[in-house]
Amino acid sequence: MNLRKRLSAAACVVALSGAAVLASSSTAEAAAWGCPYPYACLYYASPTLLEDYKEVTSGWQEFSNRNVAHAVNSRNDDVVYIRHEGGLVVCLPAGHPERVYKLWNYVPDAIRIDSSNSCGNTLVPQYFVP
């Protein structure tokens, strides 16, 4: 009887360890194209990182490179606004680090990370999950 209890307890420990490994690996792999938390990452047409931004700001931060085609928001609680030449603004929602947003329809020129957790009525661009 004592051996049976020990084996049962050992089986529980092994099962829980496996679940913990699965949970930690899925969390680590959650951000698309390797964009680390808590960044907004900008990419060229392929997963080539051009720029990344981390700071919440009240104003726009101009891009140093205008060849941006995709973006990832790895932040859990903050939205990312992308402004395009001509004034169009799109929003990358918080809490979806697995999404790669398509920005190539217009020329993006600036970014603003906002502490809001909702895009409200701001346009959300198309995305895909790699």
N, C-alpha and C positions, 0 to 999 in steps of 0.2 A: 504494500500500500504506500509506503514512504517513497519507494522508487517511482511509482506511478505519478505521485504528486510532483516529484522533482522533474520527471520527463515532461509533464504537462506544463509546468512553469517554464522550463527551458524552451519548449515549443512556442509559448507565448512571447518570450523575449526575442526569439529569432523572427517571429512574424512581425512584431513591433519594430524591430531593427530594420527589416526590409521595407516596411511602410515609411519609416523615417528617411531612408536613403532615397526612395522614390519621390517623396515630397520635396526633399532638398534639391534633387537633381532637376525636377521640373521647374522649381523656382529659379534656379541658376540659369536655366536655358530659356526663360520666358521672354527676354527682350530680343526682338528681331535684329538681325544683322550685327549682333554684338554691341548694341548701344547700352552702355552701363547705366545703372540707376545712380543718380536721379538726373539724367541728361535728356536733352532734346538733340537728336543727331540728324545731320543733313548729309545726304549722299548724292553722288553722281548717278548716272543711269544704272550702274551695277552697284553692288554693295561696297563701293569705294567711299570711305568717310571723307567728307570735305571739311566739315566744321561741327563742333558740338558746343552746346550752351547749357549752363547750369543755374544761373542766377535769375530769380524772380525780379522783374523790372517794371517800372510804371511807364516807361517809354520804349520805343522801338530800338533794336540793335541791328544796324545795317550789316548785311552779309559782305564778307570780303571776297567771296566767290559767287558769281551769279549762275553757275552751271548746276544749280540744285535741281534734282529731278524727283527725289524721294525724301521722306522724313520719318523718323520714329520718335515717339514720345514715351520714354521709359518711366515717367513720373507717375506715381500712384494717385496724387491728389491735386495736381496742377494741370491746367490746360495750356496748350501752346498755340499762340496765334501766329500765322504766317501771312505777311503782307506781300502782295504782288505789285509789280509796276502797274500803274493805272489805278491803284487803290483797292482792288479786290482783297478781302481778308477772309482766310479760312481758319478753321479751328481744329486742332488735333486733341481729341478728348483725353482726359486723365484715365488711368487704370487699364490701358490696353497696350502694353509694351510689345505684344506679339504682332501688332499691325504695322505694315509699311504703307504710308500714305503717298499717293501719286500727286506730284506737284507740277508736272511738266506742261500742263495746258497753258499756263501763263508763266511769266518770269518772276519767281520769288525774289524779293530784295531785302526783307527784314523779318525779324522774329521778336516776339514778346512772350515771356513765360508769365502766366498770371496765376495767382493763388486760388482762383475759383476752381471748383471741381466740375463745372458744367459749361458747355459751349453756348447754352441758351439758344438763340435763334441764328447764330453764326453758322455759315455753311461748313459742313464737314466734307473733305475731299474723299474720293474713292480710295479704297485701300485693298491690300491683299495680305494674306498670311503665308509667309514662305514655308 
